[in-house]
Amino acid sequence: MHPHSPARAPRTAGFTLLETAITLFIIALLVAAVFGILQSSLQLADSIRGEQERELRVQKFVELCETLFSRLPPDAVISIRPAQGFGSQSQLLEITNALSPFDAATPGVVTLAATTPRAGEGRPAALLSYEEIPLNFASTRQQNTTRPVELALLADVTTLAWRVFDPQTQQWIEKWNEKVTAADLIKSGMAMVSAGGMQQPAPAVPSAGDAGAPPATPVLGPDGQPVPGAQPPPQPAGSTSAYPRPPMLELQLALGGEEPRRWIFWVPPSFAQ
């Protein structure tokens, strides 16, 4: 006869504490994985959107430069010199007597260069500056009634450099009329403005074969200085600029540390065709 064994209590249906903890841990892992995928997707979408916006800004900047060069008046003067305070990877492009990039009608001084914020903080930007030529020009900006309009076009600029094609040496160079400034040109009468506010072009230079023509104008080099022993080319009819104008300009631009990209722009000659 077997001894009577005590009856065991029936097991209550449900999860134990360990099973509940494991289940919650697995759910947390799944939620974290889904959240990570969503976050990565949003970051990728933001990166693609930012890249597209930056590429669009670069495209608009290049179109602005192309329009600016193609609409140069006959007496506009191009000067390229190193930009101060930005290192060796940037040149300042200054065009005296250029048409306004805003209305394409008012003559003035257009400047394109990379610059850092005035507070000394922040990323460098490509700055477009336009200043209308005043009727009563003063050598200092404080005495002028007009003020330049400045517009930041591109951000995080690491390289903004200009080169010109020298037709005499058949080479690309980094300076052009670098000793010529807009203030000097305006004061010397290269961009004359009448009392009625209409710009007067500089007088045409007669050719050496014309009767009573003055001595031929010396050939000016890229630095704006006469080249000794160089024979001046025959002046075409309607020539209005005493400073040479390059036939082509090259833009080197890099944003955010990327490799610089290059664009070539054709420049119209400094006389009416």
C-alpha positions as CSV (number, residue, x, y, z in Angstrom):
1,M,0.0,0.0,0.0
2,H,1.5,3.3,-1.1
3,P,1.5,6.2,1.2
4,H,-0.8,9.0,0.2
5,S,1.1,11.9,-1.6
6,P,-0.1,15.5,-1.1
7,A,-1.8,17.0,-4.1
8,R,0.1,19.6,-6.1
9,A,-1.6,23.0,-6.7
10,P,-2.4,23.5,-10.4
11,R,-0.1,26.0,-12.2
12,T,-1.7,29.3,-12.9
13,A,-1.7,30.3,-16.6
14,G,0.4,33.4,-17.5
15,F,4.0,34.7,-17.9
16,T,6.6,34.6,-15.3
17,L,8.7,37.6,-14.4
18,L,11.6,36.3,-16.4
19,E,9.4,35.7,-19.5
20,T,7.9,39.2,-19.2
21,A,11.4,40.8,-19.0
22,I,12.6,38.9,-22.0
23,T,9.5,39.9,-24.0
24,L,9.9,43.5,-23.1
25,F,13.6,43.4,-24.0
26,I,12.9,42.0,-27.4
27,I,10.2,44.6,-28.0
28,A,12.6,47.3,-27.0
29,L,15.2,46.0,-29.5
30,L,12.6,46.0,-32.3
31,V,11.5,49.5,-31.5
32,A,15.1,50.7,-31.4
33,A,15.8,49.1,-34.7
34,V,12.8,50.6,-36.4
35,F,13.6,54.0,-34.9
36,G,17.2,53.8,-36.1
37,I,16.0,52.9,-39.6
38,L,13.6,55.9,-39.6
39,Q,16.2,58.2,-38.3
40,S,18.8,57.1,-40.9
41,S,16.2,57.5,-43.7
42,L,15.3,61.1,-42.5
43,Q,19.0,62.0,-42.3
44,L,19.6,60.6,-45.8
45,A,16.6,62.6,-47.1
46,D,17.9,65.7,-45.4
47,S,21.4,65.2,-46.9
48,I,20.0,64.6,-50.4
49,R,17.8,67.7,-50.1
50,G,20.7,69.8,-48.8
51,E,22.9,68.6,-51.6
52,Q,20.2,69.4,-54.2
53,E,19.7,72.9,-52.7
54,R,23.5,73.5,-52.7
55,E,23.8,72.3,-56.3
56,L,21.0,74.6,-57.3
57,R,22.7,77.5,-55.7
58,V,25.9,76.7,-57.5
59,Q,24.1,76.5,-60.8
60,K,22.4,79.9,-60.2
61,F,25.7,81.4,-59.2
62,V,27.3,80.2,-62.5
63,E,24.3,81.5,-64.5
64,L,24.7,84.9,-62.7
65,C,28.4,85.0,-63.7
66,E,27.6,84.1,-67.3
67,T,24.9,86.7,-67.6
68,L,27.2,89.3,-65.9
69,F,30.0,88.7,-68.4
70,S,27.8,88.5,-71.5
71,R,26.3,91.9,-70.8
72,L,29.5,93.8,-70.2
73,P,29.3,97.3,-71.7
74,P,32.1,98.3,-74.1
75,D,33.9,100.5,-71.4
76,A,33.7,98.0,-68.5
77,V,37.0,97.1,-67.0
78,I,37.8,93.8,-65.4
79,S,40.3,93.6,-62.5
80,I,41.4,90.4,-60.7
81,R,43.6,90.5,-57.7
82,P,44.1,88.4,-54.5
83,A,41.3,88.7,-51.9
84,Q,42.6,90.1,-48.7
85,G,42.1,88.1,-45.5
86,F,41.1,84.8,-47.2
87,G,44.4,83.1,-48.0
88,S,45.8,82.2,-51.4
89,Q,42.8,80.2,-52.6
90,S,40.7,83.2,-53.5
91,Q,40.8,86.1,-55.9
92,L,38.6,89.2,-55.9
93,L,36.9,90.0,-59.2
94,E,36.0,93.6,-59.7
95,I,34.2,95.0,-62.7
96,T,34.0,98.7,-63.1
97,N,31.1,100.2,-65.1
98,A,29.3,96.9,-65.2
99,L,25.5,96.7,-65.4
100,S,23.6,96.0,-62.2
101,P,22.9,92.3,-61.7
102,F,19.5,93.4,-60.3
103,D,18.1,95.5,-63.1
104,A,20.7,95.0,-65.9
105,A,20.5,98.7,-66.7
106,T,22.2,100.8,-64.0
107,P,26.0,101.1,-64.4
108,G,28.1,100.5,-61.3
109,V,30.9,98.5,-59.7
110,V,30.3,94.7,-59.3
111,T,32.5,92.7,-57.0
112,L,32.6,88.9,-56.5
113,A,34.8,87.4,-53.8
114,A,34.8,85.0,-50.9
115,T,34.6,86.7,-47.5
116,T,34.3,85.7,-43.9
117,P,31.6,87.1,-41.6
118,R,32.4,90.5,-40.1
119,A,32.1,89.1,-36.6
120,G,34.9,86.7,-37.4
121,E,32.7,83.6,-36.9
122,G,30.8,81.4,-39.2
123,R,31.6,79.8,-42.6
124,P,33.0,81.8,-45.5
125,A,30.5,82.9,-48.1
126,A,30.6,84.0,-51.7
127,L,29.6,87.6,-51.6
128,L,28.2,89.7,-54.5
129,S,28.6,93.4,-54.0
130,Y,27.1,96.1,-56.3
131,E,27.6,99.8,-55.9
132,E,26.0,102.4,-58.2
133,I,28.4,105.0,-59.5
134,P,27.4,108.2,-57.8
135,L,27.1,111.5,-59.7
136,N,29.5,113.2,-57.4
137,F,32.1,110.5,-56.7
138,A,34.3,110.8,-53.6
139,S,37.5,108.9,-52.9
140,T,36.2,107.7,-49.5
141,R,33.1,105.6,-49.0
142,Q,32.0,107.8,-46.1
143,Q,31.6,110.8,-48.3
144,N,29.5,109.0,-50.9
145,T,25.7,109.1,-50.8
146,T,25.3,105.6,-52.2
147,R,26.1,102.4,-50.3
148,P,26.9,99.0,-51.8
149,V,24.3,96.3,-51.9
150,E,25.9,93.1,-50.6
151,L,24.3,89.7,-51.0
152,A,25.7,86.3,-49.8
153,L,25.1,83.8,-52.6
154,L,27.0,80.6,-51.5
155,A,27.9,79.3,-48.0
156,D,30.8,77.2,-46.8
157,V,33.1,78.4,-49.6
158,T,36.6,76.9,-49.4
159,T,37.8,77.9,-52.8
160,L,36.7,80.8,-55.0
161,A,39.4,81.6,-57.5
162,W,39.5,83.3,-60.9
163,R,42.0,82.9,-63.8
164,V,42.1,84.7,-67.1
165,F,43.4,83.5,-70.5
166,D,46.2,85.8,-71.6
167,P,46.1,86.0,-75.4
168,Q,49.7,87.2,-75.5
169,T,51.3,84.4,-73.6
170,Q,48.5,81.8,-74.4
171,Q,48.4,80.8,-70.8
172,W,46.1,81.0,-67.8
173,I,47.1,83.6,-65.2
174,E,45.8,84.5,-61.8
175,K,46.0,88.3,-62.0
176,W,44.6,90.8,-64.4
177,N,44.7,94.6,-64.1
178,E,45.4,93.9,-60.4
179,K,46.8,97.5,-59.8
180,V,43.6,99.0,-61.3
181,T,40.8,99.8,-58.8
182,A,37.3,101.0,-59.4
183,A,38.0,104.2,-57.5
184,D,41.0,105.0,-59.7
185,L,39.1,104.4,-62.9
186,I,36.2,106.5,-61.8
187,K,38.4,109.4,-60.7
188,S,40.4,109.2,-64.0
189,G,37.3,109.4,-66.1
190,M,37.2,105.9,-67.4
191,A,33.5,105.7,-66.2
192,M,32.2,109.2,-66.8
193,V,28.7,110.2,-65.7
194,S,27.1,113.4,-67.0
195,A,25.1,115.8,-65.0
196,G,21.9,114.2,-66.3
197,G,22.9,110.9,-64.9
198,M,23.6,109.2,-68.3
199,Q,26.9,107.4,-68.6
200,Q,29.2,108.8,-71.3
201,P,31.5,106.3,-73.0
202,A,35.2,107.1,-73.2
203,P,36.2,108.6,-76.5
204,A,37.3,106.2,-79.3
205,V,41.0,105.9,-79.8
206,P,41.9,106.9,-83.4
207,S,44.1,104.5,-85.4
208,A,47.7,105.4,-86.1
209,G,46.8,105.9,-89.8
210,D,44.3,108.6,-89.2
211,A,45.2,112.2,-89.9
212,G,46.0,114.1,-86.7
213,A,45.9,111.0,-84.6
214,P,47.9,111.1,-81.4
215,P,50.7,108.7,-80.7
216,A,49.6,105.1,-80.4
217,T,48.6,104.0,-76.9
218,P,51.2,101.7,-75.4
219,V,50.4,98.1,-74.9
220,L,49.3,97.3,-71.3
221,G,50.1,94.1,-69.7
222,P,47.9,92.1,-67.3
223,D,49.0,94.3,-64.4
224,G,47.8,97.4,-66.1
225,Q,51.4,98.7,-66.8
226,P,52.9,99.4,-70.3
227,V,54.9,96.6,-71.8
228,P,58.3,97.9,-73.0
229,G,59.0,97.3,-76.7
230,A,55.5,95.8,-77.5
231,Q,53.7,97.1,-80.5
232,P,50.1,98.0,-80.0
233,P,47.6,96.1,-82.2
234,P,45.4,98.2,-84.5
235,Q,42.5,99.6,-82.7
236,P,39.1,98.5,-84.1
237,A,36.4,101.0,-84.8
238,G,34.4,101.8,-81.7
239,S,37.0,100.8,-79.2
240,T,36.3,102.4,-75.9
241,S,38.6,100.8,-73.4
242,A,42.2,101.5,-72.8
243,Y,42.6,98.5,-70.6
244,P,42.9,95.0,-72.0
245,R,40.0,92.6,-71.5
246,P,40.6,88.8,-71.4
247,P,38.8,86.7,-73.9
248,M,38.0,84.0,-71.4
249,L,37.6,83.7,-67.6
250,E,37.9,80.6,-65.5
251,L,36.1,80.1,-62.2
252,Q,37.3,77.5,-59.7
253,L,34.8,76.9,-56.9
254,A,34.7,74.4,-54.0
255,L,32.1,74.2,-51.2
256,G,32.5,72.2,-48.0
257,G,35.9,70.9,-48.6
258,E,35.1,69.2,-51.9
259,E,37.4,69.2,-54.9
260,P,37.3,72.5,-56.9
261,R,35.2,72.5,-60.0
262,R,35.9,74.6,-63.1
263,W,33.8,76.7,-65.4
264,I,34.9,78.7,-68.5
265,F,33.2,81.9,-69.5
266,W,33.5,83.8,-72.7
267,V,34.0,87.6,-72.4
268,P,32.9,89.9,-75.2
269,P,35.6,92.3,-76.5
270,S,35.8,95.8,-75.2
271,F,34.4,97.4,-78.4
272,A,31.1,97.4,-80.2
273,Q,31.0,94.7,-82.9
